[in-house]
Amino acid sequence: MEFLTAKSYFKDDAVSENTAMPLPNVSGFALAPVIDYCQRSLEIRAKLPPVPAPDTEASEEEKEAERKVKEEMNEFETEFLKEESNEGIKELILAANYLNIKEMLEFLNQSVADRIKNKSVEYVRRFFGIESDYTPQEEAQLREEFAWAFEDVDED
């Protein structure tokens, strides 16, 4: 796991090694959880066995260790966002994106997808702060024309 933005900042010149890195697009709210996520993620991944040579297959012990690490990571990620609000997750996404932390960004984007899965159009609009650009008549026509898309939607 890498903070690619930080890596490139400190790699570019020798002067930056002695100065604070500005993070204009990362809120104070988001930075601490991002660091916590990265630290815990590294601790969990350190339990992985070494990668076998390309021409060899992983042993059963190595496969079991990988399975346990994935399970522990899933448990950690579930717990990490358990109490997080939708707005908080969006802040974390902005921070992970700006810092270019790909693994965290993928995890957060998947969590947003899980939260909006099978939700109403109104819920998704509220989630992302989108105003409808359809007139009530146009929206009614679309709901009638594509009624199948509005069936069996979860409660908001």
Phi and psi in radians as a Rosetta constraint file:
Dihedral C 1 N 2 CA 2 C 2 CIRCULARHARMONIC -2.339 0.35
Dihedral N 2 CA 2 C 2 N 3 CIRCULARHARMONIC 2.519 0.35
Dihedral C 2 N 3 CA 3 C 3 CIRCULARHARMONIC -1.552 0.35
Dihedral N 3 CA 3 C 3 N 4 CIRCULARHARMONIC 1.519 0.35
Dihedral C 3 N 4 CA 4 C 4 CIRCULARHARMONIC -1.099 0.35
Dihedral N 4 CA 4 C 4 N 5 CIRCULARHARMONIC -0.592 0.35
Dihedral C 4 N 5 CA 5 C 5 CIRCULARHARMONIC -1.120 0.35
Dihedral N 5 CA 5 C 5 N 6 CIRCULARHARMONIC -0.803 0.35
Dihedral C 5 N 6 CA 6 C 6 CIRCULARHARMONIC -1.147 0.35
Dihedral N 6 CA 6 C 6 N 7 CIRCULARHARMONIC -0.714 0.35
Dihedral C 6 N 7 CA 7 C 7 CIRCULARHARMONIC -1.032 0.35
Dihedral N 7 CA 7 C 7 N 8 CIRCULARHARMONIC -0.805 0.35
Dihedral C 7 N 8 CA 8 C 8 CIRCULARHARMONIC -1.228 0.35
Dihedral N 8 CA 8 C 8 N 9 CIRCULARHARMONIC -0.562 0.35
Dihedral C 8 N 9 CA 9 C 9 CIRCULARHARMONIC -1.099 0.35
Dihedral N 9 CA 9 C 9 N 10 CIRCULARHARMONIC -0.812 0.35
Dihedral C 9 N 10 CA 10 C 10 CIRCULARHARMONIC -1.423 0.35
Dihedral N 10 CA 10 C 10 N 11 CIRCULARHARMONIC -0.272 0.35
Dihedral C 10 N 11 CA 11 C 11 CIRCULARHARMONIC -1.476 0.35
Dihedral N 11 CA 11 C 11 N 12 CIRCULARHARMONIC -0.486 0.35
Dihedral C 11 N 12 CA 12 C 12 CIRCULARHARMONIC -1.076 0.35
Dihedral N 12 CA 12 C 12 N 13 CIRCULARHARMONIC -0.715 0.35
Dihedral C 12 N 13 CA 13 C 13 CIRCULARHARMONIC -2.686 0.35
Dihedral N 13 CA 13 C 13 N 14 CIRCULARHARMONIC 2.829 0.35
Dihedral C 13 N 14 CA 14 C 14 CIRCULARHARMONIC -1.298 0.35
Dihedral N 14 CA 14 C 14 N 15 CIRCULARHARMONIC -0.392 0.35
Dihedral C 14 N 15 CA 15 C 15 CIRCULARHARMONIC -1.151 0.35
Dihedral N 15 CA 15 C 15 N 16 CIRCULARHARMONIC -0.682 0.35
Dihedral C 15 N 16 CA 16 C 16 CIRCULARHARMONIC -1.142 0.35
Dihedral N 16 CA 16 C 16 N 17 CIRCULARHARMONIC -0.326 0.35
Dihedral C 16 N 17 CA 17 C 17 CIRCULARHARMONIC -1.123 0.35
Dihedral N 17 CA 17 C 17 N 18 CIRCULARHARMONIC -0.414 0.35
Dihedral C 17 N 18 CA 18 C 18 CIRCULARHARMONIC -1.878 0.35
Dihedral N 18 CA 18 C 18 N 19 CIRCULARHARMONIC 0.173 0.35
Dihedral C 18 N 19 CA 19 C 19 CIRCULARHARMONIC -2.149 0.35
Dihedral N 19 CA 19 C 19 N 20 CIRCULARHARMONIC 2.763 0.35
Dihedral C 19 N 20 CA 20 C 20 CIRCULARHARMONIC -1.285 0.35
Dihedral N 20 CA 20 C 20 N 21 CIRCULARHARMONIC 2.488 0.35
Dihedral C 20 N 21 CA 21 C 21 CIRCULARHARMONIC -1.512 0.35
Dihedral N 21 CA 21 C 21 N 22 CIRCULARHARMONIC 2.135 0.35
Dihedral C 21 N 22 CA 22 C 22 CIRCULARHARMONIC -1.265 0.35
Dihedral N 22 CA 22 C 22 N 23 CIRCULARHARMONIC 2.424 0.35
Dihedral C 22 N 23 CA 23 C 23 CIRCULARHARMONIC -2.214 0.35
Dihedral N 23 CA 23 C 23 N 24 CIRCULARHARMONIC 1.218 0.35
Dihedral C 23 N 24 CA 24 C 24 CIRCULARHARMONIC -1.132 0.35
Dihedral N 24 CA 24 C 24 N 25 CIRCULARHARMONIC -0.430 0.35
Dihedral C 24 N 25 CA 25 C 25 CIRCULARHARMONIC -1.762 0.35
Dihedral N 25 CA 25 C 25 N 26 CIRCULARHARMONIC 0.217 0.35
Dihedral C 25 N 26 CA 26 C 26 CIRCULARHARMONIC -2.122 0.35
Dihedral N 26 CA 26 C 26 N 27 CIRCULARHARMONIC 2.106 0.35
Dihedral C 26 N 27 CA 27 C 27 CIRCULARHARMONIC -1.349 0.35
Dihedral N 27 CA 27 C 27 N 28 CIRCULARHARMONIC 2.738 0.35
Dihedral C 27 N 28 CA 28 C 28 CIRCULARHARMONIC -1.082 0.35
Dihedral N 28 CA 28 C 28 N 29 CIRCULARHARMONIC -0.592 0.35
Dihedral C 28 N 29 CA 29 C 29 CIRCULARHARMONIC -1.009 0.35
Dihedral N 29 CA 29 C 29 N 30 CIRCULARHARMONIC -0.712 0.35
Dihedral C 29 N 30 CA 30 C 30 CIRCULARHARMONIC -1.506 0.35
Dihedral N 30 CA 30 C 30 N 31 CIRCULARHARMONIC -0.490 0.35
Dihedral C 30 N 31 CA 31 C 31 CIRCULARHARMONIC -1.108 0.35
Dihedral N 31 CA 31 C 31 N 32 CIRCULARHARMONIC -0.793 0.35
Dihedral C 31 N 32 CA 32 C 32 CIRCULARHARMONIC -1.068 0.35
Dihedral N 32 CA 32 C 32 N 33 CIRCULARHARMONIC -0.834 0.35
Dihedral C 32 N 33 CA 33 C 33 CIRCULARHARMONIC -1.107 0.35
Dihedral N 33 CA 33 C 33 N 34 CIRCULARHARMONIC -0.585 0.35
Dihedral C 33 N 34 CA 34 C 34 CIRCULARHARMONIC -1.095 0.35
Dihedral N 34 CA 34 C 34 N 35 CIRCULARHARMONIC -0.786 0.35
Dihedral C 34 N 35 CA 35 C 35 CIRCULARHARMONIC -1.131 0.35
Dihedral N 35 CA 35 C 35 N 36 CIRCULARHARMONIC -0.759 0.35
Dihedral C 35 N 36 CA 36 C 36 CIRCULARHARMONIC -1.036 0.35
Dihedral N 36 CA 36 C 36 N 37 CIRCULARHARMONIC -0.781 0.35
Dihedral C 36 N 37 CA 37 C 37 CIRCULARHARMONIC -1.045 0.35
Dihedral N 37 CA 37 C 37 N 38 CIRCULARHARMONIC -0.821 0.35
Dihedral C 37 N 38 CA 38 C 38 CIRCULARHARMONIC -1.125 0.35
Dihedral N 38 CA 38 C 38 N 39 CIRCULARHARMONIC -0.747 0.35
Dihedral C 38 N 39 CA 39 C 39 CIRCULARHARMONIC -1.096 0.35
Dihedral N 39 CA 39 C 39 N 40 CIRCULARHARMONIC -0.845 0.35
Dihedral C 39 N 40 CA 40 C 40 CIRCULARHARMONIC -1.149 0.35
Dihedral N 40 CA 40 C 40 N 41 CIRCULARHARMONIC -0.673 0.35
Dihedral C 40 N 41 CA 41 C 41 CIRCULARHARMONIC -1.069 0.35
Dihedral N 41 CA 41 C 41 N 42 CIRCULARHARMONIC -0.758 0.35
Dihedral C 41 N 42 CA 42 C 42 CIRCULARHARMONIC -1.147 0.35
Dihedral N 42 CA 42 C 42 N 43 CIRCULARHARMONIC -0.683 0.35
Dihedral C 42 N 43 CA 43 C 43 CIRCULARHARMONIC -1.065 0.35
Dihedral N 43 CA 43 C 43 N 44 CIRCULARHARMONIC -0.754 0.35
Dihedral C 43 N 44 CA 44 C 44 CIRCULARHARMONIC -1.176 0.35
Dihedral N 44 CA 44 C 44 N 45 CIRCULARHARMONIC -0.813 0.35
Dihedral C 44 N 45 CA 45 C 45 CIRCULARHARMONIC -1.188 0.35
Dihedral N 45 CA 45 C 45 N 46 CIRCULARHARMONIC -0.373 0.35
Dihedral C 45 N 46 CA 46 C 46 CIRCULARHARMONIC -1.141 0.35
Dihedral N 46 CA 46 C 46 N 47 CIRCULARHARMONIC -0.314 0.35
Dihedral C 46 N 47 CA 47 C 47 CIRCULARHARMONIC -1.405 0.35
Dihedral N 47 CA 47 C 47 N 48 CIRCULARHARMONIC -0.145 0.35
Dihedral C 47 N 48 CA 48 C 48 CIRCULARHARMONIC -1.194 0.35
Dihedral N 48 CA 48 C 48 N 49 CIRCULARHARMONIC 2.494 0.35
Dihedral C 48 N 49 CA 49 C 49 CIRCULARHARMONIC -1.247 0.35
Dihedral N 49 CA 49 C 49 N 50 CIRCULARHARMONIC 2.798 0.35
Dihedral C 49 N 50 CA 50 C 50 CIRCULARHARMONIC -1.024 0.35
Dihedral N 50 CA 50 C 50 N 51 CIRCULARHARMONIC 2.584 0.35
Dihedral C 50 N 51 CA 51 C 51 CIRCULARHARMONIC -1.210 0.35
Dihedral N 51 CA 51 C 51 N 52 CIRCULARHARMONIC 2.224 0.35
Dihedral C 51 N 52 CA 52 C 52 CIRCULARHARMONIC -1.208 0.35
Dihedral N 52 CA 52 C 52 N 53 CIRCULARHARMONIC 2.783 0.35
Dihedral C 52 N 53 CA 53 C 53 CIRCULARHARMONIC -1.029 0.35
Dihedral N 53 CA 53 C 53 N 54 CIRCULARHARMONIC 2.638 0.35
Dihedral C 53 N 54 CA 54 C 54 CIRCULARHARMONIC -0.958 0.35
Dihedral N 54 CA 54 C 54 N 55 CIRCULARHARMONIC -0.533 0.35
Dihedral C 54 N 55 CA 55 C 55 CIRCULARHARMONIC -1.635 0.35
Dihedral N 55 CA 55 C 55 N 56 CIRCULARHARMONIC 0.086 0.35
Dihedral C 55 N 56 CA 56 C 56 CIRCULARHARMONIC -2.042 0.35
Dihedral N 56 CA 56 C 56 N 57 CIRCULARHARMONIC 2.693 0.35
Dihedral C 56 N 57 CA 57 C 57 CIRCULARHARMONIC -1.730 0.35
Dihedral N 57 CA 57 C 57 N 58 CIRCULARHARMONIC 2.584 0.35
Dihedral C 57 N 58 CA 58 C 58 CIRCULARHARMONIC -1.169 0.35
Dihedral N 58 CA 58 C 58 N 59 CIRCULARHARMONIC 2.496 0.35
Dihedral C 58 N 59 CA 59 C 59 CIRCULARHARMONIC -1.296 0.35
Dihedral N 59 CA 59 C 59 N 60 CIRCULARHARMONIC 2.951 0.35
Dihedral C 59 N 60 CA 60 C 60 CIRCULARHARMONIC -1.092 0.35
Dihedral N 60 CA 60 C 60 N 61 CIRCULARHARMONIC -0.657 0.35
Dihedral C 60 N 61 CA 61 C 61 CIRCULARHARMONIC -1.098 0.35
Dihedral N 61 CA 61 C 61 N 62 CIRCULARHARMONIC -0.731 0.35
Dihedral C 61 N 62 CA 62 C 62 CIRCULARHARMONIC -1.165 0.35
Dihedral N 62 CA 62 C 62 N 63 CIRCULARHARMONIC -0.710 0.35
Dihedral C 62 N 63 CA 63 C 63 CIRCULARHARMONIC -1.118 0.35
Dihedral N 63 CA 63 C 63 N 64 CIRCULARHARMONIC -0.705 0.35
Dihedral C 63 N 64 CA 64 C 64 CIRCULARHARMONIC -1.147 0.35
Dihedral N 64 CA 64 C 64 N 65 CIRCULARHARMONIC -0.713 0.35
Dihedral C 64 N 65 CA 65 C 65 CIRCULARHARMONIC -1.098 0.35
Dihedral N 65 CA 65 C 65 N 66 CIRCULARHARMONIC -0.736 0.35
Dihedral C 65 N 66 CA 66 C 66 CIRCULARHARMONIC -1.084 0.35
Dihedral N 66 CA 66 C 66 N 67 CIRCULARHARMONIC -0.751 0.35
Dihedral C 66 N 67 CA 67 C 67 CIRCULARHARMONIC -1.075 0.35
Dihedral N 67 CA 67 C 67 N 68 CIRCULARHARMONIC -0.750 0.35
Dihedral C 67 N 68 CA 68 C 68 CIRCULARHARMONIC -1.135 0.35
Dihedral N 68 CA 68 C 68 N 69 CIRCULARHARMONIC -0.703 0.35
Dihedral C 68 N 69 CA 69 C 69 CIRCULARHARMONIC -1.126 0.35
Dihedral N 69 CA 69 C 69 N 70 CIRCULARHARMONIC -0.774 0.35
Dihedral C 69 N 70 CA 70 C 70 CIRCULARHARMONIC -1.079 0.35
Dihedral N 70 CA 70 C 70 N 71 CIRCULARHARMONIC -0.721 0.35
Dihedral C 70 N 71 CA 71 C 71 CIRCULARHARMONIC -1.110 0.35
Dihedral N 71 CA 71 C 71 N 72 CIRCULARHARMONIC -0.785 0.35
Dihedral C 71 N 72 CA 72 C 72 CIRCULARHARMONIC -1.105 0.35
Dihedral N 72 CA 72 C 72 N 73 CIRCULARHARMONIC -0.693 0.35
Dihedral C 72 N 73 CA 73 C 73 CIRCULARHARMONIC -1.142 0.35
Dihedral N 73 CA 73 C 73 N 74 CIRCULARHARMONIC -0.729 0.35
Dihedral C 73 N 74 CA 74 C 74 CIRCULARHARMONIC -1.090 0.35
Dihedral N 74 CA 74 C 74 N 75 CIRCULARHARMONIC -0.728 0.35
Dihedral C 74 N 75 CA 75 C 75 CIRCULARHARMONIC -1.102 0.35
Dihedral N 75 CA 75 C 75 N 76 CIRCULARHARMONIC -0.777 0.35
Dihedral C 75 N 76 CA 76 C 76 CIRCULARHARMONIC -1.071 0.35
Dihedral N 76 CA 76 C 76 N 77 CIRCULARHARMONIC -0.819 0.35
Dihedral C 76 N 77 CA 77 C 77 CIRCULARHARMONIC -1.126 0.35
Dihedral N 77 CA 77 C 77 N 78 CIRCULARHARMONIC -0.665 0.35
Dihedral C 77 N 78 CA 78 C 78 CIRCULARHARMONIC -1.083 0.35
Dihedral N 78 CA 78 C 78 N 79 CIRCULARHARMONIC -0.796 0.35
Dihedral C 78 N 79 CA 79 C 79 CIRCULARHARMONIC -1.192 0.35
Dihedral N 79 CA 79 C 79 N 80 CIRCULARHARMONIC -0.618 0.35
Dihedral C 79 N 80 CA 80 C 80 CIRCULARHARMONIC -1.012 0.35
Dihedral N 80 CA 80 C 80 N 81 CIRCULARHARMONIC -0.696 0.35
Dihedral C 80 N 81 CA 81 C 81 CIRCULARHARMONIC -1.822 0.35
Dihedral N 81 CA 81 C 81 N 82 CIRCULARHARMONIC 0.109 0.35
Dihedral C 81 N 82 CA 82 C 82 CIRCULARHARMONIC -0.912 0.35
Dihedral N 82 CA 82 C 82 N 83 CIRCULARHARMONIC -0.814 0.35
Dihedral C 82 N 83 CA 83 C 83 CIRCULARHARMONIC -1.784 0.35
Dihedral N 83 CA 83 C 83 N 84 CIRCULARHARMONIC 0.097 0.35
Dihedral C 83 N 84 CA 84 C 84 CIRCULARHARMONIC -1.386 0.35
Dihedral N 84 CA 84 C 84 N 85 CIRCULARHARMONIC 2.356 0.35
Dihedral C 84 N 85 CA 85 C 85 CIRCULARHARMONIC -1.338 0.35
Dihedral N 85 CA 85 C 85 N 86 CIRCULARHARMONIC 2.905 0.35
Dihedral C 85 N 86 CA 86 C 86 CIRCULARHARMONIC -1.064 0.35
Dihedral N 86 CA 86 C 86 N 87 CIRCULARHARMONIC -0.717 0.35
Dihedral C 86 N 87 CA 87 C 87 CIRCULARHARMONIC -1.126 0.35
Dihedral N 87 CA 87 C 87 N 88 CIRCULARHARMONIC -0.682 0.35
Dihedral C 87 N 88 CA 88 C 88 CIRCULARHARMONIC -1.109 0.35
Dihedral N 88 CA 88 C 88 N 89 CIRCULARHARMONIC -0.711 0.35
Dihedral C 88 N 89 CA 89 C 89 CIRCULARHARMONIC -1.122 0.35
Dihedral N 89 CA 89 C 89 N 90 CIRCULARHARMONIC -0.693 0.35
Dihedral C 89 N 90 CA 90 C 90 CIRCULARHARMONIC -1.120 0.35
Dihedral N 90 CA 90 C 90 N 91 CIRCULARHARMONIC -0.649 0.35
Dihedral C 90 N 91 CA 91 C 91 CIRCULARHARMONIC -1.114 0.35
Dihedral N 91 CA 91 C 91 N 92 CIRCULARHARMONIC -0.726 0.35
Dihedral C 91 N 92 CA 92 C 92 CIRCULARHARMONIC -1.138 0.35
Dihedral N 92 CA 92 C 92 N 93 CIRCULARHARMONIC -0.652 0.35
Dihedral C 92 N 93 CA 93 C 93 CIRCULARHARMONIC -1.095 0.35
Dihedral N 93 CA 93 C 93 N 94 CIRCULARHARMONIC -0.782 0.35
Dihedral C 93 N 94 CA 94 C 94 CIRCULARHARMONIC -1.060 0.35
Dihedral N 94 CA 94 C 94 N 95 CIRCULARHARMONIC -0.731 0.35
Dihedral C 94 N 95 CA 95 C 95 CIRCULARHARMONIC -1.166 0.35
Dihedral N 95 CA 95 C 95 N 96 CIRCULARHARMONIC -0.826 0.35
Dihedral C 95 N 96 CA 96 C 96 CIRCULARHARMONIC -1.105 0.35
Dihedral N 96 CA 96 C 96 N 97 CIRCULARHARMONIC -0.632 0.35
Dihedral C 96 N 97 CA 97 C 97 CIRCULARHARMONIC -1.188 0.35
Dihedral N 97 CA 97 C 97 N 98 CIRCULARHARMONIC -0.831 0.35
Dihedral C 97 N 98 CA 98 C 98 CIRCULARHARMONIC -1.088 0.35
Dihedral N 98 CA 98 C 98 N 99 CIRCULARHARMONIC -0.719 0.35
Dihedral C 98 N 99 CA 99 C 99 CIRCULARHARMONIC -1.403 0.35
Dihedral N 99 CA 99 C 99 N 100 CIRCULARHARMONIC -0.112 0.35
Dihedral C 99 N 100 CA 100 C 100 CIRCULARHARMONIC 1.035 0.35
Dihedral N 100 CA 100 C 100 N 101 CIRCULARHARMONIC 0.886 0.35
Dihedral C 100 N 101 CA 101 C 101 CIRCULARHARMONIC -1.763 0.35
Dihedral N 101 CA 101 C 101 N 102 CIRCULARHARMONIC 1.572 0.35
Dihedral C 101 N 102 CA 102 C 102 CIRCULARHARMONIC -1.057 0.35
Dihedral N 102 CA 102 C 102 N 103 CIRCULARHARMONIC -0.778 0.35
Dihedral C 102 N 103 CA 103 C 103 CIRCULARHARMONIC -1.090 0.35
Dihedral N 103 CA 103 C 103 N 104 CIRCULARHARMONIC -0.744 0.35
Dihedral C 103 N 104 CA 104 C 104 CIRCULARHARMONIC -1.194 0.35
Dihedral N 104 CA 104 C 104 N 105 CIRCULARHARMONIC -0.702 0.35
Dihedral C 104 N 105 CA 105 C 105 CIRCULARHARMONIC -1.075 0.35
Dihedral N 105 CA 105 C 105 N 106 CIRCULARHARMONIC -0.755 0.35
Dihedral C 105 N 106 CA 106 C 106 CIRCULARHARMONIC -1.075 0.35
Dihedral N 106 CA 106 C 106 N 107 CIRCULARHARMONIC -0.777 0.35
Dihedral C 106 N 107 CA 107 C 107 CIRCULARHARMONIC -1.081 0.35
Dihedral N 107 CA 107 C 107 N 108 CIRCULARHARMONIC -0.799 0.35
Dihedral C 107 N 108 CA 108 C 108 CIRCULARHARMONIC -1.165 0.35
Dihedral N 108 CA 108 C 108 N 109 CIRCULARHARMONIC -0.723 0.35
Dihedral C 108 N 109 CA 109 C 109 CIRCULARHARMONIC -1.100 0.35
Dihedral N 109 CA 109 C 109 N 110 CIRCULARHARMONIC -0.684 0.35
Dihedral C 109 N 110 CA 110 C 110 CIRCULARHARMONIC -1.126 0.35
Dihedral N 110 CA 110 C 110 N 111 CIRCULARHARMONIC -0.658 0.35
Dihedral C 110 N 111 CA 111 C 111 CIRCULARHARMONIC -1.159 0.35
Dihedral N 111 CA 111 C 111 N 112 CIRCULARHARMONIC -0.626 0.35
Dihedral C 111 N 112 CA 112 C 112 CIRCULARHARMONIC -1.146 0.35
Dihedral N 112 CA 112 C 112 N 113 CIRCULARHARMONIC -0.774 0.35
Dihedral C 112 N 113 CA 113 C 113 CIRCULARHARMONIC -1.024 0.35
Dihedral N 113 CA 113 C 113 N 114 CIRCULARHARMONIC -0.722 0.35
Dihedral C 113 N 114 CA 114 C 114 CIRCULARHARMONIC -1.147 0.35
Dihedral N 114 CA 114 C 114 N 115 CIRCULARHARMONIC -0.628 0.35
Dihedral C 114 N 115 CA 115 C 115 CIRCULARHARMONIC -1.252 0.35
Dihedral N 115 CA 115 C 115 N 116 CIRCULARHARMONIC -0.527 0.35
Dihedral C 115 N 116 CA 116 C 116 CIRCULARHARMONIC -1.735 0.35
Dihedral N 116 CA 116 C 116 N 117 CIRCULARHARMONIC -0.075 0.35
Dihedral C 116 N 117 CA 117 C 117 CIRCULARHARMONIC -1.042 0.35
Dihedral N 117 CA 117 C 117 N 118 CIRCULARHARMONIC 2.236 0.35
Dihedral C 117 N 118 CA 118 C 118 CIRCULARHARMONIC 1.087 0.35
Dihedral N 118 CA 118 C 118 N 119 CIRCULARHARMONIC 0.500 0.35
Dihedral C 118 N 119 CA 119 C 119 CIRCULARHARMONIC -1.740 0.35
Dihedral N 119 CA 119 C 119 N 120 CIRCULARHARMONIC 2.855 0.35
Dihedral C 119 N 120 CA 120 C 120 CIRCULARHARMONIC -1.242 0.35
Dihedral N 120 CA 120 C 120 N 121 CIRCULARHARMONIC 2.818 0.35
Dihedral C 120 N 121 CA 121 C 121 CIRCULARHARMONIC -1.041 0.35
Dihedral N 121 CA 121 C 121 N 122 CIRCULARHARMONIC -0.698 0.35
Dihedral C 121 N 122 CA 122 C 122 CIRCULARHARMONIC -1.083 0.35
Dihedral N 122 CA 122 C 122 N 123 CIRCULARHARMONIC -0.736 0.35
Dihedral C 122 N 123 CA 123 C 123 CIRCULARHARMONIC -1.090 0.35
Dihedral N 123 CA 123 C 123 N 124 CIRCULARHARMONIC -0.801 0.35
Dihedral C 123 N 124 CA 124 C 124 CIRCULARHARMONIC -1.118 0.35
Dihedral N 124 CA 124 C 124 N 125 CIRCULARHARMONIC -0.697 0.35
Dihedral C 124 N 125 CA 125 C 125 CIRCULARHARMONIC -1.078 0.35
Dihedral N 125 CA 125 C 125 N 126 CIRCULARHARMONIC -0.788 0.35
Dihedral C 125 N 126 CA 126 C 126 CIRCULARHARMONIC -1.115 0.35
Dihedral N 126 CA 126 C 126 N 127 CIRCULARHARMONIC -0.722 0.35
Dihedral C 126 N 127 CA 127 C 127 CIRCULARHARMONIC -1.001 0.35
Dihedral N 127 CA 127 C 127 N 128 CIRCULARHARMONIC -0.788 0.35
Dihedral C 127 N 128 CA 128 C 128 CIRCULARHARMONIC -1.705 0.35
Dihedral N 128 CA 128 C 128 N 129 CIRCULARHARMONIC 0.008 0.35
Dihedral C 128 N 129 CA 129 C 129 CIRCULARHARMONIC 1.189 0.35
Dihedral N 129 CA 129 C 129 N 130 CIRCULARHARMONIC 0.717 0.35
Dihedral C 129 N 130 CA 130 C 130 CIRCULARHARMONIC -1.801 0.35
Dihedral N 130 CA 130 C 130 N 131 CIRCULARHARMONIC 2.274 0.35
Dihedral C 130 N 131 CA 131 C 131 CIRCULARHARMONIC -1.610 0.35
Dihedral N 131 CA 131 C 131 N 132 CIRCULARHARMONIC 2.479 0.35
Dihedral C 131 N 132 CA 132 C 132 CIRCULARHARMONIC -1.209 0.35
Dihedral N 132 CA 132 C 132 N 133 CIRCULARHARMONIC 2.348 0.35
Dihedral C 132 N 133 CA 133 C 133 CIRCULARHARMONIC -1.819 0.35
Dihedral N 133 CA 133 C 133 N 134 CIRCULARHARMONIC 0.233 0.35
Dihedral C 133 N 134 CA 134 C 134 CIRCULARHARMONIC -1.728 0.35
Dihedral N 134 CA 134 C 134 N 135 CIRCULARHARMONIC 2.581 0.35
Dihedral C 134 N 135 CA 135 C 135 CIRCULARHARMONIC -1.297 0.35
Dihedral N 135 CA 135 C 135 N 136 CIRCULARHARMONIC 2.800 0.35
Dihedral C 135 N 136 CA 136 C 136 CIRCULARHARMONIC -0.990 0.35
Dihedral N 136 CA 136 C 136 N 137 CIRCULARHARMONIC -0.605 0.35
Dihedral C 136 N 137 CA 137 C 137 CIRCULARHARMONIC -1.189 0.35
Dihedral N 137 CA 137 C 137 N 138 CIRCULARHARMONIC -0.757 0.35
Dihedral C 137 N 138 CA 138 C 138 CIRCULARHARMONIC -1.116 0.35
Dihedral N 138 CA 138 C 138 N 139 CIRCULARHARMONIC -0.724 0.35
Dihedral C 138 N 139 CA 139 C 139 CIRCULARHARMONIC -1.142 0.35
Dihedral N 139 CA 139 C 139 N 140 CIRCULARHARMONIC -0.726 0.35
Dihedral C 139 N 140 CA 140 C 140 CIRCULARHARMONIC -1.077 0.35
Dihedral N 140 CA 140 C 140 N 141 CIRCULARHARMONIC -0.710 0.35
Dihedral C 140 N 141 CA 141 C 141 CIRCULARHARMONIC -1.111 0.35
Dihedral N 141 CA 141 C 141 N 142 CIRCULARHARMONIC -0.772 0.35
Dihedral C 141 N 142 CA 142 C 142 CIRCULARHARMONIC -1.126 0.35
Dihedral N 142 CA 142 C 142 N 143 CIRCULARHARMONIC -0.694 0.35
Dihedral C 142 N 143 CA 143 C 143 CIRCULARHARMONIC -1.130 0.35
Dihedral N 143 CA 143 C 143 N 144 CIRCULARHARMONIC -0.612 0.35
Dihedral C 143 N 144 CA 144 C 144 CIRCULARHARMONIC -1.271 0.35
Dihedral N 144 CA 144 C 144 N 145 CIRCULARHARMONIC -0.771 0.35
Dihedral C 144 N 145 CA 145 C 145 CIRCULARHARMONIC -1.161 0.35
Dihedral N 145 CA 145 C 145 N 146 CIRCULARHARMONIC -0.646 0.35
Dihedral C 145 N 146 CA 146 C 146 CIRCULARHARMONIC -2.060 0.35
Dihedral N 146 CA 146 C 146 N 147 CIRCULARHARMONIC 0.830 0.35
Dihedral C 146 N 147 CA 147 C 147 CIRCULARHARMONIC -0.994 0.35
Dihedral N 147 CA 147 C 147 N 148 CIRCULARHARMONIC -0.592 0.35
Dihedral C 147 N 148 CA 148 C 148 CIRCULARHARMONIC -1.013 0.35
Dihedral N 148 CA 148 C 148 N 149 CIRCULARHARMONIC -0.522 0.35
Dihedral C 148 N 149 CA 149 C 149 CIRCULARHARMONIC -1.314 0.35
Dihedral N 149 CA 149 C 149 N 150 CIRCULARHARMONIC -0.251 0.35
Dihedral C 149 N 150 CA 150 C 150 CIRCULARHARMONIC -1.883 0.35
Dihedral N 150 CA 150 C 150 N 151 CIRCULARHARMONIC 0.091 0.35
Dihedral C 150 N 151 CA 151 C 151 CIRCULARHARMONIC -1.482 0.35
Dihedral N 151 CA 151 C 151 N 152 CIRCULARHARMONIC 2.592 0.35
Dihedral C 151 N 152 CA 152 C 152 CIRCULARHARMONIC 0.949 0.35
Dihedral N 152 CA 152 C 152 N 153 CIRCULARHARMONIC 0.699 0.35
Dihedral C 152 N 153 CA 153 C 153 CIRCULARHARMONIC -1.505 0.35
Dihedral N 153 CA 153 C 153 N 154 CIRCULARHARMONIC 2.426 0.35
Dihedral C 153 N 154 CA 154 C 154 CIRCULARHARMONIC -1.148 0.35
Dihedral N 154 CA 154 C 154 N 155 CIRCULARHARMONIC 2.746 0.35
Dihedral C 154 N 155 CA 155 C 155 CIRCULARHARMONIC -1.145 0.35
Dihedral N 155 CA 155 C 155 N 156 CIRCULARHARMONIC 2.546 0.35
